[in-house]
Amino acid sequence: MTDPHRQREDDRPEERQASRPGPAETSLDVGAATLEGKRSQPAKPRKPIFELSGVEVAYSGKVAVRDIGFDIAMNEITALIGPSGCGKSTLLRCLNRMNDLVPGATVDGTINYHGQDLYASTIDPVEVRKRIGMVFQKPNPFPKSIYDNIAFGPRVLGMKGDMDEIVERALRRGALWDEVKDRLKTNAFGMSGGQQQRLCIARTLATDPDVILMDEPCSALDPISTGKIEDLMLELRERYSIVIVTHNMQQAARVSDMTAFFTVALEDDGHRTGRMVEFDETQTIFTNPNDERTEAYVTGKVG
């Protein structure tokens, strides 16, 4: 794969940003809840990093999700929302070819990544997963030290450079360095749940990915840890593109720039299939959606 162009500066560990973007004076209504302090970015041209067209995923011949088409832009957070079973996580796994690891799974349609067909025969799936990292619903640190968790990916990939610097940089980007710098050799299982999830994010960042996929990363966390992860996502957006699956409508409204709403459609043969209903700016999805099914879901009337 041609190395994608990423407009970043290579920050050294000691050059951590001192501040975060401040909240804008806006609010969003999501059902009965008013979400204050929605962060926003200045309007700017969107630069697609993924372009999906006619995407269909089936397991052992049974279609799980079909007719998906939208784009995902650089330096944006894109949220995938919808009821359980509508294909959000299935689609997310298509973006770094993790469905290749599922027996009987097939992917049709087109998924272009930086203009290249992600499923072309010439594309190395391992290279894809290096550039498109993934954070799962439940924190899954390795039974190793904090240091070795972060160093694992760079060692496997044979990354060059000082490993101490690589580990520190990843932990700083994961907003975890100050909390663990004095206990890097202790077992990661001794960390809190929220810390473990940030460790998993930092472990993903250690290989310097282009995109971060997050599959309900806060569903198993308490509100304080959830807030820290959301703040971290907003920081990481300046450097990475993020796609998040979430059932938390307030979370989608708080952190995402664009939102895709999925639902479950009943086919003629009685089989349930995931479909995308609408894709638009998050504020539009939650305040003025084009489809009544979207409005019913985000206001809590269904789902």
PAMILO-302347 format. One record per residue (C-alpha): x, y, z; residue in three letters; residue number from 1. Coordinates in Angstrom, 1 decimal. Example, Ala and Ser with C-alpha at 12.3 -4.5 7.8 and 13.67 -1.06 7.14 Angstrom:
2
<rec east="12.3" north="-4.5" up="7.8" aa="ALA" i="1"/>
<rec east="13.7" north="-1.1" up="7.1" aa="SER" i="2"/>
***
This chain:
303
<rec east="0.0" north="0.0" up="0.0" aa="MET" i="1"/>
<rec east="1.2" north="3.5" up="-0.7" aa="THR" i="2"/>
<rec east="2.0" north="5.3" up="2.5" aa="ASP" i="3"/>
<rec east="-0.9" north="7.6" up="3.2" aa="PRO" i="4"/>
<rec east="-0.3" north="11.4" up="3.5" aa="HIS" i="5"/>
<rec east="-0.9" north="12.4" up="7.1" aa="ARG" i="6"/>
<rec east="-0.6" north="16.0" up="8.1" aa="GLN" i="7"/>
<rec east="1.0" north="15.6" up="11.5" aa="ARG" i="8"/>
<rec east="4.1" north="16.8" up="13.3" aa="GLU" i="9"/>
<rec east="6.3" north="14.2" up="14.9" aa="ASP" i="10"/>
<rec east="6.0" north="15.2" up="18.5" aa="ASP" i="11"/>
<rec east="8.7" north="14.1" up="20.9" aa="ARG" i="12"/>
<rec east="7.6" north="12.8" up="24.3" aa="PRO" i="13"/>
<rec east="8.6" north="16.0" up="26.0" aa="GLU" i="14"/>
<rec east="6.6" north="18.1" up="23.6" aa="GLU" i="15"/>
<rec east="3.1" north="17.3" up="24.8" aa="ARG" i="16"/>
<rec east="0.4" north="19.8" up="24.2" aa="GLN" i="17"/>
<rec east="-0.4" north="21.9" up="27.2" aa="ALA" i="18"/>
<rec east="-4.0" north="22.5" up="26.6" aa="SER" i="19"/>
<rec east="-7.2" north="21.1" up="25.0" aa="ARG" i="20"/>
<rec east="-9.8" north="22.7" up="22.8" aa="PRO" i="21"/>
<rec east="-12.3" north="24.6" up="24.9" aa="GLY" i="22"/>
<rec east="-16.0" north="23.9" up="24.8" aa="PRO" i="23"/>
<rec east="-18.1" north="25.9" up="22.5" aa="ALA" i="24"/>
<rec east="-21.2" north="27.7" up="23.8" aa="GLU" i="25"/>
<rec east="-23.7" north="25.3" up="22.2" aa="THR" i="26"/>
<rec east="-26.1" north="22.6" up="23.2" aa="SER" i="27"/>
<rec east="-27.8" north="19.7" up="21.6" aa="LEU" i="28"/>
<rec east="-31.2" north="18.2" up="22.5" aa="ASP" i="29"/>
<rec east="-31.2" north="14.4" up="22.5" aa="VAL" i="30"/>
<rec east="-34.6" north="13.3" up="23.6" aa="GLY" i="31"/>
<rec east="-35.2" north="14.9" up="27.1" aa="ALA" i="32"/>
<rec east="-31.5" north="15.5" up="27.7" aa="ALA" i="33"/>
<rec east="-29.7" north="18.7" up="26.8" aa="THR" i="34"/>
<rec east="-26.0" north="18.2" up="26.2" aa="LEU" i="35"/>
<rec east="-24.0" north="21.3" up="27.2" aa="GLU" i="36"/>
<rec east="-20.5" north="22.0" up="26.0" aa="GLY" i="37"/>
<rec east="-20.4" north="20.2" up="22.6" aa="LYS" i="38"/>
<rec east="-17.0" north="20.7" up="21.2" aa="ARG" i="39"/>
<rec east="-16.9" north="21.8" up="17.6" aa="SER" i="40"/>
<rec east="-14.3" north="22.4" up="15.0" aa="GLN" i="41"/>
<rec east="-14.2" north="25.4" up="12.6" aa="PRO" i="42"/>
<rec east="-15.8" north="24.6" up="9.3" aa="ALA" i="43"/>
<rec east="-13.3" north="23.3" up="6.8" aa="LYS" i="44"/>
<rec east="-13.3" north="21.1" up="3.7" aa="PRO" i="45"/>
<rec east="-13.7" north="17.4" up="4.4" aa="ARG" i="46"/>
<rec east="-10.9" north="15.2" up="3.1" aa="LYS" i="47"/>
<rec east="-12.2" north="11.6" up="2.7" aa="PRO" i="48"/>
<rec east="-10.0" north="8.9" up="4.1" aa="ILE" i="49"/>
<rec east="-12.6" north="6.1" up="3.5" aa="PHE" i="50"/>
<rec east="-15.1" north="5.9" up="0.7" aa="GLU" i="51"/>
<rec east="-17.8" north="3.2" up="1.0" aa="LEU" i="52"/>
<rec east="-20.1" north="2.2" up="-1.8" aa="SER" i="53"/>
<rec east="-22.6" north="-0.7" up="-1.9" aa="GLY" i="54"/>
<rec east="-21.0" north="-2.5" up="1.0" aa="VAL" i="55"/>
<rec east="-22.6" north="-5.8" up="2.0" aa="GLU" i="56"/>
<rec east="-21.4" north="-8.2" up="4.6" aa="VAL" i="57"/>
<rec east="-22.7" north="-11.8" up="4.9" aa="ALA" i="58"/>
<rec east="-21.9" north="-14.6" up="7.3" aa="TYR" i="59"/>
<rec east="-22.2" north="-18.1" up="5.8" aa="SER" i="60"/>
<rec east="-24.4" north="-16.7" up="3.1" aa="GLY" i="61"/>
<rec east="-26.7" north="-14.8" up="5.5" aa="LYS" i="62"/>
<rec east="-26.5" north="-11.0" up="4.8" aa="VAL" i="63"/>
<rec east="-25.9" north="-9.1" up="8.0" aa="ALA" i="64"/>
<rec east="-25.7" north="-5.6" up="6.5" aa="VAL" i="65"/>
<rec east="-26.3" north="-4.3" up="3.0" aa="ARG" i="66"/>
<rec east="-26.3" north="-1.2" up="0.7" aa="ASP" i="67"/>
<rec east="-23.9" north="0.9" up="2.9" aa="ILE" i="68"/>
<rec east="-22.4" north="4.0" up="1.3" aa="GLY" i="69"/>
<rec east="-20.8" north="7.1" up="2.9" aa="PHE" i="70"/>
<rec east="-17.4" north="8.6" up="3.5" aa="ASP" i="71"/>
<rec east="-15.2" north="9.1" up="6.5" aa="ILE" i="72"/>
<rec east="-13.0" north="12.1" up="6.6" aa="ALA" i="73"/>
<rec east="-9.6" north="12.8" up="8.0" aa="MET" i="74"/>
<rec east="-9.4" north="14.3" up="11.5" aa="ASN" i="75"/>
<rec east="-13.0" north="13.7" up="12.2" aa="GLU" i="76"/>
<rec east="-14.9" north="11.5" up="14.7" aa="ILE" i="77"/>
<rec east="-17.5" north="9.5" up="12.9" aa="THR" i="78"/>
<rec east="-20.2" north="7.8" up="15.1" aa="ALA" i="79"/>
<rec east="-22.1" north="4.7" up="14.1" aa="LEU" i="80"/>
<rec east="-25.4" north="4.5" up="16.0" aa="ILE" i="81"/>
<rec east="-28.5" north="2.3" up="15.9" aa="GLY" i="82"/>
<rec east="-30.2" north="-0.5" up="17.7" aa="PRO" i="83"/>
<rec east="-28.5" north="-3.8" up="18.5" aa="SER" i="84"/>
<rec east="-28.1" north="-6.1" up="15.5" aa="GLY" i="85"/>
<rec east="-28.2" north="-3.4" up="12.9" aa="CYS" i="86"/>
<rec east="-24.6" north="-4.1" up="11.6" aa="GLY" i="87"/>
<rec east="-22.6" north="-1.3" up="13.2" aa="LYS" i="88"/>
<rec east="-19.8" north="-3.5" up="14.6" aa="SER" i="89"/>
<rec east="-19.9" north="-5.7" up="11.5" aa="THR" i="90"/>
<rec east="-19.3" north="-2.6" up="9.3" aa="LEU" i="91"/>
<rec east="-16.6" north="-1.3" up="11.7" aa="LEU" i="92"/>
<rec east="-14.6" north="-4.6" up="11.4" aa="ARG" i="93"/>
<rec east="-14.7" north="-4.2" up="7.6" aa="CYS" i="94"/>
<rec east="-12.6" north="-1.0" up="7.8" aa="LEU" i="95"/>
<rec east="-9.5" north="-2.9" up="9.0" aa="ASN" i="96"/>
<rec east="-10.4" north="-6.3" up="7.5" aa="ARG" i="97"/>
<rec east="-11.0" north="-8.0" up="10.8" aa="MET" i="98"/>
<rec east="-13.9" north="-9.8" up="9.2" aa="ASN" i="99"/>
<rec east="-11.2" north="-11.7" up="7.2" aa="ASP" i="100"/>
<rec east="-10.6" north="-13.6" up="10.5" aa="LEU" i="101"/>
<rec east="-14.3" north="-14.7" up="10.8" aa="VAL" i="102"/>
<rec east="-15.0" north="-18.1" up="9.1" aa="PRO" i="103"/>
<rec east="-17.7" north="-17.8" up="6.5" aa="GLY" i="104"/>
<rec east="-17.6" north="-14.0" up="6.4" aa="ALA" i="105"/>
<rec east="-17.7" north="-12.3" up="3.0" aa="THR" i="106"/>
<rec east="-17.5" north="-8.6" up="2.1" aa="VAL" i="107"/>
<rec east="-18.9" north="-7.2" up="-1.2" aa="ASP" i="108"/>
<rec east="-19.0" north="-3.7" up="-2.6" aa="GLY" i="109"/>
<rec east="-16.2" north="-1.1" up="-2.5" aa="THR" i="110"/>
<rec east="-14.2" north="0.2" up="0.5" aa="ILE" i="111"/>
<rec east="-11.6" north="2.7" up="-0.7" aa="ASN" i="112"/>
<rec east="-8.9" north="3.8" up="1.8" aa="TYR" i="113"/>
<rec east="-6.9" north="6.8" up="0.6" aa="HIS" i="114"/>
<rec east="-8.2" north="6.0" up="-2.9" aa="GLY" i="115"/>
<rec east="-7.1" north="2.3" up="-2.8" aa="GLN" i="116"/>
<rec east="-9.4" north="-0.7" up="-2.8" aa="ASP" i="117"/>
<rec east="-8.9" north="-2.0" up="0.7" aa="LEU" i="118"/>
<rec east="-10.0" north="-5.5" up="-0.4" aa="TYR" i="119"/>
<rec east="-7.8" north="-5.8" up="-3.5" aa="ALA" i="120"/>
<rec east="-5.7" north="-8.9" up="-3.8" aa="SER" i="121"/>
<rec east="-2.5" north="-6.9" up="-3.6" aa="THR" i="122"/>
<rec east="-3.3" north="-5.5" up="-0.2" aa="ILE" i="123"/>
<rec east="-1.7" north="-7.0" up="2.9" aa="ASP" i="124"/>
<rec east="-4.4" north="-7.3" up="5.7" aa="PRO" i="125"/>
<rec east="-1.6" north="-7.2" up="8.3" aa="VAL" i="126"/>
<rec east="-0.4" north="-3.9" up="7.0" aa="GLU" i="127"/>
<rec east="-4.0" north="-2.7" up="7.0" aa="VAL" i="128"/>
<rec east="-4.4" north="-3.5" up="10.6" aa="ARG" i="129"/>
<rec east="-1.2" north="-1.7" up="11.4" aa="LYS" i="130"/>
<rec east="-2.5" north="1.5" up="9.9" aa="ARG" i="131"/>
<rec east="-6.1" north="1.1" up="11.1" aa="ILE" i="132"/>
<rec east="-6.0" north="0.2" up="14.8" aa="GLY" i="133"/>
<rec east="-8.9" north="-1.0" up="16.8" aa="MET" i="134"/>
<rec east="-10.0" north="-0.6" up="20.5" aa="VAL" i="135"/>
<rec east="-12.6" north="-3.1" up="21.7" aa="PHE" i="136"/>
<rec east="-15.6" north="-2.8" up="24.0" aa="GLN" i="137"/>
<rec east="-14.0" north="-4.5" up="26.9" aa="LYS" i="138"/>
<rec east="-10.4" north="-3.5" up="28.0" aa="PRO" i="139"/>
<rec east="-8.1" north="-6.3" up="26.9" aa="ASN" i="140"/>
<rec east="-4.6" north="-5.6" up="28.2" aa="PRO" i="141"/>
<rec east="-2.1" north="-8.4" up="27.8" aa="PHE" i="142"/>
<rec east="-0.9" north="-10.2" up="30.9" aa="PRO" i="143"/>
<rec east="2.3" north="-8.2" up="30.9" aa="LYS" i="144"/>
<rec east="3.7" north="-5.1" up="32.4" aa="SER" i="145"/>
<rec east="2.4" north="-1.7" up="31.3" aa="ILE" i="146"/>
<rec east="5.6" north="-1.1" up="29.4" aa="TYR" i="147"/>
<rec east="5.5" north="-4.4" up="27.6" aa="ASP" i="148"/>
<rec east="1.9" north="-3.9" up="26.6" aa="ASN" i="149"/>
<rec east="2.8" north="-0.7" up="24.8" aa="ILE" i="150"/>
<rec east="6.1" north="-2.1" up="23.4" aa="ALA" i="151"/>
<rec east="4.4" north="-5.3" up="22.1" aa="PHE" i="152"/>
<rec east="3.2" north="-3.9" up="18.7" aa="GLY" i="153"/>
<rec east="6.4" north="-1.9" up="17.9" aa="PRO" i="154"/>
<rec east="8.5" north="-5.0" up="18.7" aa="ARG" i="155"/>
<rec east="6.4" north="-7.4" up="16.5" aa="VAL" i="156"/>
<rec east="6.5" north="-4.9" up="13.6" aa="LEU" i="157"/>
<rec east="10.2" north="-4.3" up="14.0" aa="GLY" i="158"/>
<rec east="9.8" north="-0.5" up="14.4" aa="MET" i="159"/>
<rec east="13.0" north="1.4" up="14.6" aa="LYS" i="160"/>
<rec east="13.9" north="3.9" up="17.3" aa="GLY" i="161"/>
<rec east="14.4" north="4.1" up="21.1" aa="ASP" i="162"/>
<rec east="11.7" north="1.8" up="22.7" aa="MET" i="163"/>
<rec east="11.6" north="3.9" up="25.8" aa="ASP" i="164"/>
<rec east="10.7" north="7.0" up="23.7" aa="GLU" i="165"/>
<rec east="8.1" north="5.0" up="21.7" aa="ILE" i="166"/>
<rec east="6.4" north="3.8" up="24.9" aa="VAL" i="167"/>
<rec east="6.5" north="7.3" up="26.6" aa="GLU" i="168"/>
<rec east="5.1" north="9.0" up="23.5" aa="ARG" i="169"/>
<rec east="2.2" north="6.5" up="23.2" aa="ALA" i="170"/>
<rec east="1.3" north="6.8" up="26.9" aa="LEU" i="171"/>
<rec east="1.4" north="10.6" up="26.6" aa="ARG" i="172"/>
<rec east="-0.9" north="10.5" up="23.6" aa="ARG" i="173"/>
<rec east="-3.1" north="8.1" up="25.5" aa="GLY" i="174"/>
<rec east="-3.3" north="10.6" up="28.4" aa="ALA" i="175"/>
<rec east="-1.9" north="8.0" up="30.8" aa="LEU" i="176"/>
<rec east="1.8" north="8.9" up="31.2" aa="TRP" i="177"/>
<rec east="1.5" north="11.0" up="34.4" aa="ASP" i="178"/>
<rec east="-0.5" north="8.2" up="36.1" aa="GLU" i="179"/>
<rec east="1.8" north="5.3" up="35.3" aa="VAL" i="180"/>
<rec east="5.3" north="6.7" up="34.7" aa="LYS" i="181"/>
<rec east="6.5" north="5.4" up="38.1" aa="ASP" i="182"/>
<rec east="5.1" north="1.9" up="37.7" aa="ARG" i="183"/>
<rec east="5.8" north="0.9" up="34.1" aa="LEU" i="184"/>
<rec east="7.1" north="-2.5" up="35.1" aa="LYS" i="185"/>
<rec east="4.0" north="-3.5" up="37.1" aa="THR" i="186"/>
<rec east="1.3" north="-5.8" up="35.7" aa="ASN" i="187"/>
<rec east="-1.3" north="-4.0" up="33.6" aa="ALA" i="188"/>
<rec east="-4.1" north="-6.0" up="35.3" aa="PHE" i="189"/>
<rec east="-3.5" north="-3.9" up="38.5" aa="GLY" i="190"/>
<rec east="-4.9" north="-0.8" up="36.7" aa="MET" i="191"/>
<rec east="-8.4" north="0.4" up="37.0" aa="SER" i="192"/>
<rec east="-10.9" north="-0.4" up="34.2" aa="GLY" i="193"/>
<rec east="-10.7" north="3.2" up="32.8" aa="GLY" i="194"/>
<rec east="-6.9" north="3.1" up="32.9" aa="GLN" i="195"/>
<rec east="-6.8" north="-0.3" up="31.2" aa="GLN" i="196"/>
<rec east="-9.0" north="1.1" up="28.3" aa="GLN" i="197"/>
<rec east="-6.7" north="4.1" up="27.9" aa="ARG" i="198"/>
<rec east="-3.8" north="1.6" up="28.0" aa="LEU" i="199"/>
<rec east="-5.4" north="-0.2" up="25.1" aa="CYS" i="200"/>
<rec east="-5.8" north="3.0" up="23.2" aa="ILE" i="201"/>
<rec east="-2.1" north="3.9" up="23.9" aa="ALA" i="202"/>
<rec east="-1.1" north="0.4" up="22.7" aa="ARG" i="203"/>
<rec east="-2.9" north="1.1" up="19.5" aa="THR" i="204"/>
<rec east="-1.2" north="4.5" up="19.1" aa="LEU" i="205"/>
<rec east="2.2" north="3.0" up="19.7" aa="ALA" i="206"/>
<rec east="2.3" north="1.6" up="16.1" aa="THR" i="207"/>
<rec east="1.5" north="5.1" up="14.7" aa="ASP" i="208"/>
<rec east="-1.8" north="4.2" up="13.0" aa="PRO" i="209"/>
<rec east="-3.7" north="6.4" up="10.6" aa="ASP" i="210"/>
<rec east="-7.2" north="5.6" up="11.8" aa="VAL" i="211"/>
<rec east="-8.5" north="4.4" up="15.2" aa="ILE" i="212"/>
<rec east="-11.7" north="2.2" up="15.3" aa="LEU" i="213"/>
<rec east="-13.5" north="2.1" up="18.6" aa="MET" i="214"/>
<rec east="-16.2" north="-0.5" up="19.3" aa="ASP" i="215"/>
<rec east="-18.3" north="0.8" up="22.2" aa="GLU" i="216"/>
<rec east="-15.1" north="1.7" up="24.2" aa="PRO" i="217"/>
<rec east="-16.9" north="3.1" up="27.2" aa="CYS" i="218"/>
<rec east="-19.8" north="0.7" up="27.6" aa="SER" i="219"/>
<rec east="-18.0" north="-1.1" up="30.5" aa="ALA" i="220"/>
<rec east="-16.7" north="2.1" up="32.2" aa="LEU" i="221"/>
<rec east="-18.0" north="4.4" up="34.9" aa="ASP" i="222"/>
<rec east="-19.0" north="8.0" up="34.1" aa="PRO" i="223"/>
<rec east="-15.7" north="9.5" up="35.3" aa="ILE" i="224"/>
<rec east="-13.7" north="7.1" up="33.1" aa="SER" i="225"/>
<rec east="-16.1" north="7.6" up="30.2" aa="THR" i="226"/>
<rec east="-15.5" north="11.3" up="30.5" aa="GLY" i="227"/>
<rec east="-11.7" north="10.8" up="30.3" aa="LYS" i="228"/>
<rec east="-12.0" north="8.6" up="27.2" aa="ILE" i="229"/>
<rec east="-14.3" north="11.2" up="25.5" aa="GLU" i="230"/>
<rec east="-11.8" north="14.0" up="26.3" aa="ASP" i="231"/>
<rec east="-9.0" north="11.8" up="24.9" aa="LEU" i="232"/>
<rec east="-11.0" north="11.2" up="21.7" aa="MET" i="233"/>
<rec east="-11.4" north="14.9" up="21.2" aa="LEU" i="234"/>
<rec east="-7.6" north="15.4" up="21.6" aa="GLU" i="235"/>
<rec east="-6.7" north="12.5" up="19.3" aa="LEU" i="236"/>
<rec east="-9.0" north="13.9" up="16.6" aa="ARG" i="237"/>
<rec east="-6.4" north="16.5" up="15.9" aa="GLU" i="238"/>
<rec east="-4.0" north="13.8" up="14.9" aa="ARG" i="239"/>
<rec east="-6.1" north="10.8" up="13.8" aa="TYR" i="240"/>
<rec east="-9.4" north="9.9" up="12.2" aa="SER" i="241"/>
<rec east="-11.7" north="8.1" up="14.6" aa="ILE" i="242"/>
<rec east="-14.7" north="5.9" up="14.0" aa="VAL" i="243"/>
<rec east="-16.8" north="4.9" up="17.0" aa="ILE" i="244"/>
<rec east="-19.7" north="2.5" up="17.5" aa="VAL" i="245"/>
<rec east="-21.8" north="3.6" up="20.4" aa="THR" i="246"/>
<rec east="-25.3" north="2.9" up="21.9" aa="HIS" i="247"/>
<rec east="-24.9" north="6.1" up="24.0" aa="ASN" i="248"/>
<rec east="-26.8" north="8.9" up="22.1" aa="MET" i="249"/>
<rec east="-25.4" north="11.6" up="24.4" aa="GLN" i="250"/>
<rec east="-21.9" north="10.3" up="23.8" aa="GLN" i="251"/>
<rec east="-22.3" north="10.4" up="20.0" aa="ALA" i="252"/>
<rec east="-23.7" north="14.0" up="20.3" aa="ALA" i="253"/>
<rec east="-20.8" north="15.1" up="22.6" aa="ARG" i="254"/>
<rec east="-17.8" north="13.8" up="20.6" aa="VAL" i="255"/>
<rec east="-18.6" north="13.1" up="17.0" aa="SER" i="256"/>
<rec east="-18.5" north="15.4" up="13.9" aa="ASP" i="257"/>
<rec east="-20.5" north="13.1" up="11.6" aa="MET" i="258"/>
<rec east="-23.0" north="10.4" up="12.5" aa="THR" i="259"/>
<rec east="-24.4" north="7.4" up="10.5" aa="ALA" i="260"/>
<rec east="-27.7" north="5.9" up="11.8" aa="PHE" i="261"/>
<rec east="-28.4" north="2.3" up="11.1" aa="PHE" i="262"/>
<rec east="-31.6" north="0.3" up="11.6" aa="THR" i="263"/>
<rec east="-32.8" north="-3.3" up="11.1" aa="VAL" i="264"/>
<rec east="-34.9" north="-4.1" up="8.1" aa="ALA" i="265"/>
<rec east="-37.1" north="-7.2" up="7.7" aa="LEU" i="266"/>
<rec east="-36.5" north="-8.8" up="4.3" aa="GLU" i="267"/>
<rec east="-39.2" north="-10.6" up="2.3" aa="ASP" i="268"/>
<rec east="-37.9" north="-14.0" up="3.6" aa="ASP" i="269"/>
<rec east="-38.2" north="-12.9" up="7.2" aa="GLY" i="270"/>
<rec east="-34.4" north="-12.4" up="7.6" aa="HIS" i="271"/>
<rec east="-33.3" north="-9.3" up="9.5" aa="ARG" i="272"/>
<rec east="-30.7" north="-7.2" up="7.8" aa="THR" i="273"/>
<rec east="-28.8" north="-4.0" up="8.9" aa="GLY" i="274"/>
<rec east="-29.3" north="-0.9" up="6.7" aa="ARG" i="275"/>
<rec east="-28.0" north="2.6" up="6.9" aa="MET" i="276"/>
<rec east="-30.8" north="5.1" up="7.1" aa="VAL" i="277"/>
<rec east="-29.0" north="8.4" up="7.2" aa="GLU" i="278"/>
<rec east="-25.5" north="10.0" up="7.3" aa="PHE" i="279"/>
<rec east="-25.0" north="13.6" up="8.1" aa="ASP" i="280"/>
<rec east="-23.3" north="16.1" up="10.4" aa="GLU" i="281"/>
<rec east="-24.0" north="15.1" up="14.0" aa="THR" i="282"/>
<rec east="-25.9" north="18.3" up="14.9" aa="GLN" i="283"/>
<rec east="-28.2" north="17.7" up="12.0" aa="THR" i="284"/>
<rec east="-28.8" north="14.1" up="12.9" aa="ILE" i="285"/>
<rec east="-29.8" north="15.0" up="16.4" aa="PHE" i="286"/>
<rec east="-31.7" north="18.2" up="15.8" aa="THR" i="287"/>
<rec east="-33.1" north="18.1" up="12.3" aa="ASN" i="288"/>
<rec east="-32.8" north="14.6" up="10.7" aa="PRO" i="289"/>
<rec east="-34.2" north="14.0" up="7.3" aa="ASN" i="290"/>
<rec east="-35.8" north="10.6" up="8.1" aa="ASP" i="291"/>
<rec east="-38.5" north="10.1" up="10.6" aa="GLU" i="292"/>
<rec east="-36.9" north="6.8" up="11.7" aa="ARG" i="293"/>
<rec east="-33.8" north="8.7" up="12.7" aa="THR" i="294"/>
<rec east="-35.8" north="11.2" up="14.7" aa="GLU" i="295"/>
<rec east="-37.7" north="8.4" up="16.4" aa="ALA" i="296"/>
<rec east="-34.5" north="6.7" up="17.5" aa="TYR" i="297"/>
<rec east="-32.5" north="9.7" up="18.7" aa="VAL" i="298"/>
<rec east="-35.5" north="11.0" up="20.7" aa="THR" i="299"/>
<rec east="-36.0" north="7.7" up="22.3" aa="GLY" i="300"/>
<rec east="-39.4" north="6.9" up="20.8" aa="LYS" i="301"/>
<rec east="-38.0" north="3.6" up="19.5" aa="VAL" i="302"/>
<rec east="-34.9" north="1.5" up="20.1" aa="GLY" i="303"/>
***
